[in-house]
Amino acid sequence: MSEQHESDGVVGRRGSAPVPRGRADTPDAPHLTVAVLTYRRNAYLAELLPVLLTQVDGVRERVRPRVLVVDNDPRAGAAEVVSGAAGEPGRISPSYVHEAEPGIVAGRNRALAECADEDLLVFIDDDEMPRSGWLAALLAAWREHGCAAVTGPTPPAYEKVPDDWVTASGAFDSWQADDGARVTSADTGNLLLDLAVVRGLGLRFDPRYGLTGGEDSLFTRSLSLAGATIRFTTGAVVDKRVAPERATRDWVLRRSFRAGSSWARVRVDTSTGSRLPARLGYAAKGLARAGRDAVRAQAARGRGDTAARAVHEVSCRGGLGMVVGAFGGRVLEYGRSAS
């Protein structure tokens, strides 16, 4: 059950108010912030920051860039890493802010607040590594299309080769679309936002999704439903690290259940009119999916087909999550202590 694999569906504008236009044609070099959200992954962050600093240096002729680290660790554990990544004389050094409020939504909204007077915001996470040309590709697509947002592929980078079940499940596969295609939602781990559009629509990340995930799906789907455009560019590739403790059947099934829950919640929260029909409809779809794929998973298991079993087990668990999410149930994925 994916939260982001939606493409080519053009969504109509809600209401009569015009959607704010992007600023791709601004004559001055726009201010751009690359924001890294981090939580106790200091070794990853130490590897990522030099790569980001090199990429922002490479686009300085076209934009006025900076790298901002938003540290969501209550102990501010990333501060030392950031101070140690200062650029050489004449090069950009990273900036640092501490956001102690728990949850990814608090971190993303802090990044928005820190960019209140800027033009562009690019999100990347601390467990990701951009390939060469990533930032330049995002900017090129934004300028070419004059769109509200740009996203790109996020293929997995396994730290340990997973077993056949995990590989076949597709849980970590990158979504794909044609270069320049219009998509209706995106993963904020690889996303450029035109802040003129975001501010014009009054969009922020919803705190209700702070500990459950799905905040990126809700935010970008809301952007699309308002009539704004998100484009996909194949050149902006970010490799997503997959730690060994995540590359397991148990973790994948838990994530699938949570993803199904968030998927349904997002669609209920963005529905128009009475929400009861939407809740009942998504719950029914989830039950049907779960029942169908439970039977198929058992059949695949009986014939020793690991690949089919993995796909159907993931789909079944996602369907059960849809039932929970349709009625507002929250499945916590990012819960943690404040210390």
Residue frames as qw, qx, qy, qz and C-alpha x, y, z in Angstrom:
[[0.000, 0.890, 0.456, 0.000, 0.00, 0.00, 0.00],
 [0.478, 0.100, 0.017, 0.872, 1.80, 3.09, -1.19],
 [0.050, -0.774, -0.389, 0.496, 1.05, 6.62, -0.16],
 [0.064, -0.673, 0.238, 0.697, 2.71, 8.28, -3.09],
 [0.300, -0.020, 0.785, 0.541, 2.26, 6.28, -6.30],
 [0.374, 0.741, 0.513, -0.216, -0.17, 8.54, -8.08],
 [0.241, -0.321, 0.396, 0.826, 0.53, 10.10, -11.45],
 [0.035, 0.118, 0.651, 0.749, -1.04, 11.75, -14.46],
 [0.098, -0.677, -0.729, -0.015, -4.40, 12.37, -12.82],
 [0.106, 0.295, 0.008, 0.949, -5.17, 16.05, -13.34],
 [0.177, -0.537, -0.731, 0.382, -7.23, 17.30, -10.42],
 [0.051, 0.746, 0.379, 0.546, -9.70, 20.13, -10.89],
 [0.132, 0.263, -0.345, 0.891, -9.43, 23.36, -8.95],
 [0.250, -0.579, -0.741, 0.229, -11.60, 23.78, -5.89],
 [0.092, -0.776, -0.306, 0.543, -13.56, 26.96, -5.58],
 [0.472, 0.832, 0.227, 0.184, -13.21, 30.05, -7.73],
 [0.261, -0.897, 0.269, 0.236, -10.09, 31.65, -6.24],
 [0.696, 0.626, -0.347, 0.052, -7.12, 31.53, -8.63],
 [0.896, -0.282, -0.030, 0.341, -4.15, 29.43, -7.66],
 [0.163, -0.894, 0.279, 0.311, -1.08, 31.61, -6.98],
 [0.784, 0.581, -0.204, 0.083, 1.44, 31.36, -9.78],
 [0.837, -0.280, 0.030, 0.470, 4.96, 30.13, -9.29],
 [0.044, -0.942, 0.167, 0.287, 7.96, 32.40, -9.68],
 [0.826, 0.018, 0.388, 0.408, 10.00, 30.47, -12.21],
 [0.488, 0.663, 0.235, 0.516, 10.23, 33.58, -14.40],
 [0.345, -0.909, -0.056, 0.227, 11.55, 35.90, -11.69],
 [0.528, 0.781, -0.221, 0.250, 14.41, 38.02, -13.11],
 [0.174, -0.738, 0.573, -0.312, 16.43, 37.87, -9.88],
 [0.447, 0.163, -0.870, 0.126, 18.16, 34.79, -8.52],
 [0.688, -0.535, -0.224, -0.436, 15.60, 33.27, -6.15],
 [0.245, -0.523, 0.698, -0.424, 16.44, 32.41, -2.56],
 [0.839, -0.004, -0.495, -0.228, 16.52, 28.63, -2.10],
 [0.408, -0.527, 0.653, -0.359, 16.83, 26.55, 1.06],
 [0.685, 0.075, -0.717, -0.104, 17.66, 22.85, 1.07],
 [0.538, -0.510, 0.379, -0.554, 16.20, 21.63, 4.37],
 [0.512, 0.127, -0.846, 0.079, 17.43, 18.39, 5.96],
 [0.703, -0.508, 0.082, -0.491, 15.18, 16.95, 8.65],
 [0.507, 0.302, -0.769, 0.246, 17.15, 14.84, 11.10],
 [0.718, -0.539, 0.149, -0.414, 16.53, 12.76, 14.20],
 [0.653, -0.513, 0.555, -0.036, 19.44, 10.94, 15.82],
 [0.900, 0.318, 0.207, 0.215, 21.09, 9.82, 12.60],
 [0.154, -0.906, 0.248, 0.307, 24.29, 11.76, 13.05],
 [0.529, -0.255, 0.672, 0.451, 26.49, 9.35, 11.10],
 [0.461, 0.580, 0.608, 0.284, 24.16, 9.60, 8.10],
 [0.066, 0.979, 0.161, -0.106, 23.99, 13.38, 8.44],
 [0.378, -0.705, 0.409, 0.440, 27.78, 13.69, 8.52],
 [0.493, 0.050, 0.713, 0.496, 27.94, 11.87, 5.17],
 [0.305, 0.736, 0.583, 0.157, 25.07, 13.82, 3.64],
 [0.083, -0.916, -0.110, 0.378, 26.08, 17.40, 4.44],
 [0.294, -0.486, 0.491, 0.661, 29.26, 17.59, 2.30],
 [0.303, 0.302, 0.783, 0.452, 27.31, 16.24, -0.67],
 [0.080, 0.856, 0.509, -0.038, 24.57, 18.84, -0.21],
 [0.210, -0.813, 0.099, 0.534, 27.09, 21.67, 0.16],
 [0.331, -0.180, 0.657, 0.653, 28.74, 20.63, -3.10],
 [0.219, 0.539, 0.749, 0.316, 25.36, 20.56, -4.86],
 [0.015, -0.921, -0.327, 0.212, 24.29, 24.01, -3.63],
 [0.293, -0.612, 0.340, 0.652, 27.68, 25.42, -4.65],
 [0.347, 0.083, 0.748, 0.559, 26.97, 24.07, -8.11],
 [0.112, 0.703, 0.638, 0.292, 23.79, 26.12, -8.55],
 [0.285, -0.617, -0.255, 0.688, 24.96, 29.43, -7.06],
 [0.120, -0.068, 0.395, 0.908, 24.93, 31.15, -10.45],
 [0.245, -0.384, -0.665, -0.592, 21.17, 30.60, -10.73],
 [0.557, -0.702, -0.387, -0.216, 19.91, 30.84, -7.14],
 [0.041, -0.621, 0.524, -0.581, 20.97, 32.15, -3.74],
 [0.809, -0.205, -0.532, -0.146, 21.09, 28.86, -1.82],
 [0.223, -0.547, 0.654, -0.472, 21.65, 27.64, 1.69],
 [0.599, -0.106, -0.793, -0.019, 21.51, 24.30, 3.52],
 [0.436, -0.473, 0.307, -0.702, 19.40, 24.21, 6.68],
 [0.405, -0.044, -0.903, 0.140, 19.44, 21.34, 9.18],
 [0.583, -0.450, 0.028, -0.676, 16.28, 21.00, 11.28],
 [0.272, 0.185, -0.893, 0.309, 17.18, 18.87, 14.28],
 [0.667, -0.407, -0.263, -0.566, 14.18, 17.11, 15.85],
 [0.668, -0.099, -0.643, 0.362, 16.24, 15.49, 18.61],
 [0.432, -0.869, -0.205, -0.127, 15.23, 16.92, 22.02],
 [0.710, -0.536, 0.095, 0.448, 18.90, 16.71, 22.99],
 [0.294, 0.916, -0.185, -0.199, 20.00, 18.73, 19.91],
 [0.804, -0.289, 0.443, 0.273, 22.43, 15.96, 19.05],
 [0.708, 0.513, 0.301, 0.382, 23.05, 17.11, 15.46],
 [0.030, -0.995, 0.045, 0.086, 24.45, 20.52, 16.44],
 [0.489, -0.612, 0.516, 0.347, 28.02, 19.27, 16.64],
 [0.653, 0.235, 0.620, 0.367, 27.76, 17.52, 13.29],
 [0.339, 0.876, 0.300, 0.170, 26.55, 20.69, 11.60],
 [0.194, -0.941, 0.225, 0.160, 29.24, 22.86, 13.16],
 [0.588, -0.391, 0.610, 0.360, 31.84, 20.38, 11.98],
 [0.599, 0.431, 0.592, 0.324, 30.59, 20.59, 8.38],
 [0.058, 0.869, 0.011, -0.492, 31.46, 24.26, 7.87],
 [0.755, 0.608, 0.140, 0.200, 32.44, 24.99, 4.32],
 [0.640, -0.060, 0.073, 0.762, 35.83, 26.19, 3.21],
 [0.044, -0.567, -0.062, 0.820, 36.38, 29.95, 2.83],
 [0.246, 0.289, -0.436, -0.816, 34.17, 31.25, 0.05],
 [0.341, -0.160, -0.867, -0.325, 31.88, 28.24, 0.18],
 [0.586, -0.471, -0.148, -0.643, 28.49, 27.80, 1.83],
 [0.069, 0.137, -0.877, 0.456, 28.27, 26.49, 5.39],
 [0.355, -0.466, -0.772, -0.248, 25.15, 24.76, 6.74],
 [0.311, -0.422, 0.225, -0.821, 22.71, 26.52, 9.06],
 [0.334, -0.152, -0.906, 0.210, 21.16, 24.83, 12.08],
 [0.468, -0.378, 0.104, -0.792, 17.87, 25.11, 14.00],
 [0.063, -0.004, -0.950, 0.304, 16.63, 22.97, 16.86],
 [0.597, -0.235, -0.242, -0.728, 12.96, 21.88, 16.82],
 [0.092, -0.208, 0.882, -0.413, 12.32, 20.04, 20.08],
 [0.711, 0.111, 0.265, -0.642, 8.63, 19.37, 19.50],
 [0.448, -0.118, 0.872, 0.158, 8.40, 15.66, 18.60],
 [0.625, 0.522, 0.569, -0.114, 7.23, 14.53, 15.20],
 [0.490, 0.120, 0.492, 0.709, 8.05, 14.99, 11.57],
 [0.099, 0.829, 0.459, 0.305, 5.28, 17.55, 11.08],
 [0.357, -0.889, -0.033, 0.284, 6.88, 19.87, 13.64],
 [0.545, -0.336, 0.420, 0.643, 10.16, 19.59, 11.75],
 [0.361, 0.423, 0.586, 0.590, 8.62, 20.25, 8.35],
 [0.062, -0.918, -0.362, -0.150, 6.60, 23.22, 9.61],
 [0.468, -0.736, 0.109, 0.477, 9.72, 24.61, 11.26],
 [0.495, -0.010, 0.504, 0.707, 11.45, 24.49, 7.89],
 [0.152, 0.719, 0.528, 0.426, 8.54, 26.39, 6.34],
 [0.298, -0.924, -0.196, 0.137, 8.71, 28.99, 9.10],
 [0.544, -0.516, 0.275, 0.602, 12.46, 29.43, 8.62],
 [0.343, 0.126, 0.581, 0.728, 11.82, 30.15, 4.93],
 [0.155, 0.736, 0.544, -0.372, 9.08, 32.74, 5.43],
 [0.183, 0.845, -0.104, -0.492, 10.79, 35.25, 3.09],
 [0.269, -0.359, 0.765, 0.462, 12.32, 32.84, 0.62],
 [0.551, 0.362, -0.332, -0.674, 11.29, 31.61, -2.80],
 [0.794, 0.162, -0.550, -0.203, 12.07, 27.90, -2.91],
 [0.543, -0.487, 0.611, -0.307, 12.30, 25.11, -0.35],
 [0.695, 0.259, -0.651, -0.161, 13.73, 21.68, -1.09],
 [0.746, -0.459, 0.362, -0.318, 13.15, 18.85, 1.39],
 [0.681, 0.298, -0.668, 0.042, 15.49, 15.92, 1.85],
 [0.808, -0.559, 0.012, -0.186, 15.77, 13.51, 4.79],
 [0.261, -0.759, 0.596, -0.025, 18.82, 12.46, 6.77],
 [0.702, -0.124, 0.698, 0.067, 18.70, 8.86, 5.54],
 [0.704, 0.664, 0.251, 0.025, 18.90, 9.88, 1.88],
 [0.451, -0.445, 0.398, 0.663, 21.78, 10.61, -0.47],
 [0.543, 0.754, 0.090, -0.358, 21.26, 12.67, -3.64],
 [0.786, 0.167, 0.374, 0.462, 22.94, 11.61, -6.84],
 [0.303, -0.240, 0.247, 0.888, 25.00, 13.97, -8.95],
 [0.070, -0.178, -0.481, -0.855, 22.86, 16.67, -10.58],
 [0.151, -0.524, -0.825, 0.147, 19.91, 16.16, -8.23],
 [0.055, -0.666, -0.333, 0.665, 19.42, 19.77, -7.16],
 [0.029, 0.325, -0.427, -0.843, 20.13, 21.16, -10.62],
 [0.097, -0.238, -0.872, -0.416, 17.49, 18.81, -12.08],
 [0.083, -0.649, -0.684, 0.323, 14.84, 19.96, -9.59],
 [0.028, -0.623, -0.031, 0.781, 15.57, 23.60, -10.44],
 [0.013, 0.147, -0.659, -0.738, 15.59, 22.96, -14.18],
 [0.081, -0.434, -0.874, -0.203, 12.19, 21.26, -14.04],
 [0.081, -0.699, -0.486, 0.518, 10.74, 24.09, -11.90],
 [0.003, 0.517, -0.220, -0.827, 11.94, 26.70, -14.37],
 [0.022, -0.016, -0.802, -0.596, 10.78, 24.73, -17.41],
 [0.186, -0.484, -0.833, -0.193, 7.27, 24.02, -16.13],
 [0.165, -0.374, 0.113, -0.906, 6.65, 27.01, -13.84],
 [0.643, -0.375, -0.633, -0.211, 5.04, 24.56, -11.43],
 [0.526, -0.739, 0.118, -0.405, 4.28, 24.59, -7.71],
 [0.664, -0.510, 0.545, -0.048, 6.43, 21.57, -6.89],
 [0.641, 0.496, -0.569, -0.136, 8.88, 19.07, -8.37],
 [0.759, -0.408, 0.489, -0.135, 9.73, 15.56, -7.22],
 [0.487, 0.548, -0.653, -0.190, 11.85, 12.67, -8.45],
 [0.861, -0.035, -0.505, -0.057, 12.80, 9.02, -7.93],
 [0.391, -0.662, 0.526, -0.364, 13.81, 7.64, -4.51],
 [0.836, 0.137, -0.527, -0.068, 15.29, 4.15, -5.15],
 [0.788, -0.609, 0.084, -0.046, 16.37, 2.06, -2.14],
 [0.385, 0.622, -0.631, 0.259, 19.97, 1.66, -1.03],
 [0.897, -0.389, -0.184, -0.103, 20.01, -1.48, 1.11],
 [0.160, -0.775, 0.581, -0.190, 22.71, -1.58, 3.74],
 [0.364, -0.210, 0.907, -0.028, 22.36, -5.36, 3.79],
 [0.328, 0.025, -0.731, -0.597, 20.96, -7.49, 0.99],
 [0.618, -0.087, 0.380, -0.683, 17.36, -8.30, 1.98],
 [0.418, 0.045, 0.907, 0.022, 15.72, -11.69, 1.69],
 [0.056, 0.208, 0.754, 0.620, 13.57, -12.65, -1.28],
 [0.081, -0.701, -0.703, 0.085, 10.30, -11.82, 0.48],
 [0.154, -0.732, -0.133, 0.650, 11.33, -8.22, 1.21],
 [0.136, -0.257, 0.530, 0.797, 12.64, -7.67, -2.31],
 [0.001, 0.336, 0.833, 0.440, 9.51, -9.11, -3.91],
 [0.058, -0.669, -0.632, 0.388, 7.17, -7.10, -1.67],
 [0.281, 0.616, 0.306, 0.669, 8.07, -3.88, -3.49],
 [0.384, -0.818, -0.371, 0.214, 7.83, -2.02, -0.19],
 [0.393, -0.657, 0.135, 0.629, 11.00, -0.03, -0.83],
 [0.517, 0.348, 0.521, 0.583, 10.73, 0.34, -4.59],
 [0.028, -0.335, 0.021, 0.942, 10.83, 3.84, -6.00],
 [0.497, 0.675, 0.495, -0.228, 7.77, 5.13, -7.73],
 [0.360, -0.091, 0.513, 0.774, 8.22, 6.22, -11.34],
 [0.418, 0.779, 0.363, -0.292, 6.63, 8.55, -13.85],
 [0.640, 0.539, 0.227, 0.498, 7.61, 9.96, -17.22],
 [0.404, -0.165, -0.078, 0.896, 9.97, 12.91, -17.22],
 [0.113, -0.072, -0.130, -0.982, 7.89, 16.06, -16.83],
 [0.343, -0.437, -0.784, -0.279, 4.71, 14.14, -15.99],
 [0.368, -0.477, 0.159, -0.782, 2.12, 15.74, -13.75],
 [0.442, -0.159, -0.857, 0.212, 1.64, 13.83, -10.49],
 [0.417, -0.684, -0.309, -0.513, -0.97, 14.38, -7.81],
 [0.652, -0.746, 0.118, -0.065, 1.09, 13.70, -4.69],
 [0.579, 0.582, -0.471, 0.322, 4.72, 13.24, -3.73],
 [0.795, -0.383, -0.308, 0.356, 7.17, 12.17, -1.05],
 [0.087, -0.987, 0.092, -0.096, 8.64, 15.14, 0.83],
 [0.747, -0.440, 0.331, 0.373, 11.95, 13.29, 1.08],
 [0.420, -0.014, 0.507, 0.753, 12.64, 14.55, -2.45],
 [0.134, 0.797, 0.581, 0.101, 10.56, 17.63, -3.11],
 [0.227, 0.023, 0.035, 0.973, 11.02, 21.20, -4.32],
 [0.012, 0.754, 0.635, -0.165, 8.28, 23.66, -3.31],
 [0.161, 0.467, 0.160, 0.854, 7.55, 27.07, -4.81],
 [0.217, -0.344, -0.651, 0.641, 6.85, 28.97, -1.62],
 [0.231, 0.055, -0.092, -0.967, 4.83, 31.70, -3.33],
 [0.569, -0.183, -0.624, -0.503, 2.24, 29.04, -4.13],
 [0.494, -0.260, -0.768, 0.312, 2.42, 27.42, -0.69],
 [0.088, -0.225, -0.399, 0.884, 1.98, 30.76, 1.09],
 [0.332, -0.022, -0.295, -0.896, -0.77, 31.84, -1.28],
 [0.637, -0.239, -0.646, -0.347, -2.75, 28.72, -0.43],
 [0.476, -0.595, 0.351, -0.544, -1.98, 28.95, 3.28],
 [0.926, -0.007, -0.372, -0.065, -0.68, 25.38, 3.37],
 [0.188, -0.625, 0.694, -0.305, 1.14, 23.81, 6.30],
 [0.447, 0.062, -0.892, -0.011, 1.71, 20.24, 7.39],
 [0.655, -0.497, -0.223, -0.524, -1.13, 18.90, 9.50],
 [0.166, -0.515, 0.710, -0.452, -0.16, 18.22, 13.16],
 [0.865, -0.090, 0.256, -0.421, -2.63, 15.33, 13.31],
 [0.924, 0.340, -0.169, 0.048, -0.19, 13.37, 11.15],
 [0.033, -0.852, 0.491, -0.178, 2.87, 14.21, 13.24],
 [0.398, -0.436, 0.795, -0.140, 3.44, 10.74, 14.70],
 [0.799, 0.240, 0.515, -0.195, 1.69, 8.63, 12.09],
 [0.284, -0.138, 0.667, 0.675, 3.26, 9.64, 8.79],
 [0.263, 0.615, 0.709, 0.222, 1.20, 10.51, 5.73],
 [0.071, -0.792, -0.164, 0.584, 1.73, 14.23, 6.28],
 [0.139, -0.357, 0.534, 0.754, 3.51, 14.51, 2.94],
 [0.100, 0.343, 0.855, 0.377, 0.69, 12.79, 1.08],
 [0.018, -0.793, -0.563, 0.233, -1.90, 15.10, 2.67],
 [0.143, -0.695, 0.092, 0.698, 0.17, 18.23, 1.98],
 [0.089, -0.240, 0.645, 0.720, 0.93, 17.48, -1.65],
 [0.073, 0.470, 0.850, 0.226, -2.56, 16.12, -2.37],
 [0.023, -0.810, -0.409, 0.420, -4.00, 19.34, -0.93],
 [0.125, -0.522, 0.351, 0.767, -1.69, 21.28, -3.23],
 [0.071, 0.079, 0.820, 0.563, -3.02, 19.37, -6.23],
 [0.009, 0.630, 0.776, -0.042, -6.66, 19.66, -5.16],
 [0.047, -0.759, -0.171, 0.626, -6.20, 23.43, -5.00],
 [0.616, 0.774, 0.137, -0.045, -5.31, 23.37, -8.70],
 [0.097, -0.822, 0.527, 0.195, -1.52, 23.65, -8.37],
 [0.874, 0.401, -0.267, -0.067, 0.81, 21.43, -10.38],
 [0.591, -0.571, 0.558, 0.113, 3.45, 18.93, -9.22],
 [0.704, 0.588, -0.362, -0.164, 5.89, 17.64, -11.83],
 [0.897, -0.286, 0.297, 0.160, 8.12, 14.59, -11.87],
 [0.378, 0.807, -0.444, -0.094, 11.69, 14.78, -13.14],
 [0.988, 0.002, -0.127, 0.090, 13.69, 11.62, -13.73],
 [0.555, 0.539, -0.352, 0.527, 17.01, 13.42, -13.25],
 [0.262, -0.625, 0.400, -0.618, 16.49, 14.31, -9.58],
 [0.831, -0.109, -0.545, -0.035, 17.40, 10.99, -7.98],
 [0.313, -0.624, 0.524, -0.488, 17.77, 10.47, -4.24],
 [0.600, 0.047, -0.797, 0.049, 18.92, 7.11, -2.90],
 [0.632, -0.563, 0.094, -0.525, 16.98, 6.09, 0.23],
 [0.127, 0.372, -0.875, 0.282, 19.01, 4.16, 2.77],
 [0.834, -0.293, -0.250, -0.395, 17.32, 1.03, 4.11],
 [0.203, -0.558, 0.727, -0.345, 18.78, -0.11, 7.41],
 [0.299, 0.066, -0.950, -0.065, 18.83, -3.88, 8.12],
 [0.120, 0.230, 0.788, -0.558, 16.24, -3.57, 10.89],
 [0.496, 0.420, 0.103, -0.753, 13.77, -2.18, 8.35],
 [0.494, 0.355, -0.649, -0.457, 14.45, -4.72, 5.63],
 [0.110, -0.010, 0.966, -0.233, 12.41, -7.43, 7.35],
 [0.224, -0.402, -0.785, -0.414, 9.01, -8.98, 6.76],
 [0.284, -0.627, -0.627, 0.365, 7.66, -7.82, 10.14],
 [0.134, -0.459, -0.045, 0.877, 8.70, -4.20, 9.58],
 [0.076, -0.036, -0.596, -0.799, 7.32, -4.14, 6.05],
 [0.255, -0.508, -0.797, -0.202, 3.95, -5.48, 7.21],
 [0.243, -0.637, -0.448, 0.578, 3.76, -2.91, 10.01],
 [0.066, -0.333, 0.218, 0.915, 4.60, -0.14, 7.56],
 [0.117, -0.228, -0.754, -0.605, 2.01, -1.44, 5.10],
 [0.241, -0.636, -0.722, 0.125, -0.69, -1.35, 7.77],
 [0.198, -0.614, -0.190, 0.740, 0.29, 2.19, 8.76],
 [0.054, -0.154, 0.475, 0.865, 0.48, 3.30, 5.13],
 [0.136, -0.432, -0.804, -0.386, -2.98, 1.92, 4.42],
 [0.236, -0.698, -0.555, 0.386, -4.34, 3.77, 7.43],
 [0.153, -0.522, 0.058, 0.837, -2.76, 7.06, 6.37],
 [0.053, 0.094, 0.683, 0.722, -3.85, 6.59, 2.76],
 [0.167, -0.614, -0.745, -0.200, -7.51, 6.34, 3.78],
 [0.269, -0.695, -0.366, 0.558, -7.26, 9.15, 6.34],
 [0.169, -0.288, 0.286, 0.898, -5.82, 11.52, 3.75],
 [0.073, -0.262, -0.704, -0.656, -8.62, 10.81, 1.32],
 [0.255, -0.700, -0.663, 0.078, -11.31, 11.23, 3.94],
 [0.302, -0.628, -0.181, 0.694, -9.71, 14.46, 5.14],
 [0.051, -0.279, 0.378, 0.881, -9.62, 15.86, 1.59],
 [0.073, 0.446, 0.842, 0.295, -13.12, 14.73, 0.59],
 [0.190, -0.158, -0.051, -0.968, -15.92, 17.22, 0.02],
 [0.651, -0.322, -0.327, -0.604, -19.35, 17.16, 1.59],
 [0.808, -0.457, 0.211, -0.306, -20.34, 14.60, 4.19],
 [0.098, 0.589, -0.802, 0.015, -17.45, 12.36, 5.18],
 [0.703, -0.104, 0.624, -0.325, -19.55, 9.38, 6.21],
 [0.878, 0.448, 0.059, -0.156, -19.96, 8.06, 2.64],
 [0.420, 0.715, -0.545, 0.124, -16.21, 8.42, 2.10],
 [0.341, -0.472, 0.747, -0.319, -15.45, 6.59, 5.34],
 [0.825, 0.096, 0.480, -0.284, -17.80, 3.73, 4.48],
 [0.764, 0.620, -0.139, -0.111, -16.51, 3.56, 0.92],
 [0.279, 0.680, -0.655, 0.177, -12.84, 3.35, 1.84],
 [0.513, -0.323, 0.716, -0.345, -13.55, 0.91, 4.66],
 [0.884, 0.278, 0.282, -0.249, -15.41, -1.34, 2.21],
 [0.637, 0.681, -0.362, 0.020, -12.54, -1.14, -0.28],
 [0.062, -0.620, 0.733, -0.273, -10.08, -1.99, 2.44],
 [0.713, -0.116, 0.608, -0.328, -12.09, -5.01, 3.61],
 [0.868, 0.466, 0.058, -0.161, -12.47, -6.27, 0.06],
 [0.420, 0.724, -0.532, 0.124, -8.73, -5.85, -0.59],
 [0.302, -0.504, 0.743, -0.321, -7.79, -7.57, 2.67],
 [0.820, 0.049, 0.488, -0.296, -10.08, -10.54, 2.08],
 [0.801, 0.583, -0.103, -0.093, -9.07, -11.02, -1.53],
 [0.377, 0.701, -0.571, 0.202, -5.35, -10.81, -0.89],
 [0.525, -0.431, 0.661, -0.318, -5.46, -12.98, 2.23],
 [0.912, 0.201, 0.321, -0.157, -6.82, -15.80, 0.11],
 [0.687, 0.686, -0.220, 0.094, -4.26, -15.15, -2.64],
 [0.049, -0.730, 0.632, -0.255, -1.40, -15.02, -0.13],
 [0.723, -0.237, 0.605, -0.236, -2.39, -18.38, 1.30],
 [0.892, 0.425, 0.145, -0.051, -2.58, -19.89, -2.16],
 [0.438, 0.783, -0.405, 0.177, 0.86, -18.50, -3.02],
 [0.357, -0.595, 0.668, -0.269, 2.28, -19.87, 0.21],
 [0.874, 0.005, 0.444, -0.196, 0.87, -23.31, -0.57],
 [0.850, 0.505, 0.064, 0.134, 2.59, -23.44, -3.94],
 [0.725, -0.338, 0.099, 0.591, 5.84, -21.98, -2.62],
 [0.383, 0.659, 0.240, 0.601, 5.63, -18.73, -4.59],
 [0.441, -0.436, -0.323, 0.715, 7.48, -16.28, -2.34],
 [0.113, 0.047, 0.211, 0.970, 7.13, -13.32, -4.66],
 [0.351, -0.463, -0.537, -0.612, 3.35, -13.58, -5.01],
 [0.554, -0.547, -0.583, 0.232, 2.96, -14.28, -1.31],
 [0.361, -0.260, -0.194, 0.874, 4.88, -11.11, -0.43],
 [0.080, -0.191, -0.322, -0.924, 2.84, -8.90, -2.75],
 [0.484, -0.495, -0.578, -0.431, -0.48, -10.23, -1.49],
 [0.556, -0.474, -0.530, 0.430, 0.48, -10.12, 2.18],
 [0.219, -0.133, -0.071, 0.964, 1.52, -6.48, 1.85],
 [0.255, -0.278, -0.426, -0.823, -1.70, -5.64, 0.03],
 [0.548, -0.502, -0.664, -0.082, -3.80, -7.49, 2.63],
 [0.458, -0.421, -0.417, 0.662, -2.16, -5.64, 5.51],
 [0.059, 0.003, 0.127, 0.990, -2.61, -2.34, 3.70],
 [0.374, -0.419, -0.587, -0.583, -6.31, -3.10, 3.21],
 [0.538, -0.550, -0.593, 0.238, -6.74, -3.69, 6.93],
 [0.321, -0.262, -0.167, 0.895, -5.02, -0.38, 7.57],
 [0.112, -0.264, -0.406, -0.868, -7.47, 1.31, 5.22],
 [0.466, -0.583, -0.637, -0.193, -10.36, 0.13, 7.37],
 [0.500, -0.514, -0.381, 0.583, -8.77, 1.64, 10.47],
 [0.236, -0.133, 0.107, 0.957, -7.86, 4.87, 8.71],
 [0.126, -0.450, -0.596, -0.652, -11.27, 5.28, 7.12],
 [0.478, -0.739, -0.456, -0.131, -12.77, 5.74, 10.56],
 [0.086, -0.911, 0.190, -0.355, -10.03, 8.08, 11.76],
 [0.888, -0.422, 0.050, 0.175, -7.85, 5.50, 13.49],
 [0.170, 0.882, -0.434, 0.062, -4.24, 6.61, 13.91],
 [0.967, -0.053, -0.075, 0.238, -1.42, 4.11, 13.63],
 [0.218, -0.927, 0.284, 0.113, 1.64, 5.63, 15.32],
 [0.887, 0.318, -0.109, 0.316, 4.94, 5.07, 13.60],
 [0.407, 0.548, -0.282, 0.675, 7.06, 7.90, 14.98],
 [0.595, -0.764, -0.088, -0.232, 6.06, 7.84, 18.66],
 [0.656, 0.211, -0.446, 0.571, 8.99, 8.43, 21.01],
 [0.486, -0.669, -0.381, 0.414, 9.90, 9.83, 24.37],
 [0.121, 0.979, 0.039, 0.159, 10.73, 13.49, 24.87],
 [0.468, -0.779, 0.385, 0.161, 14.20, 12.72, 26.22]]
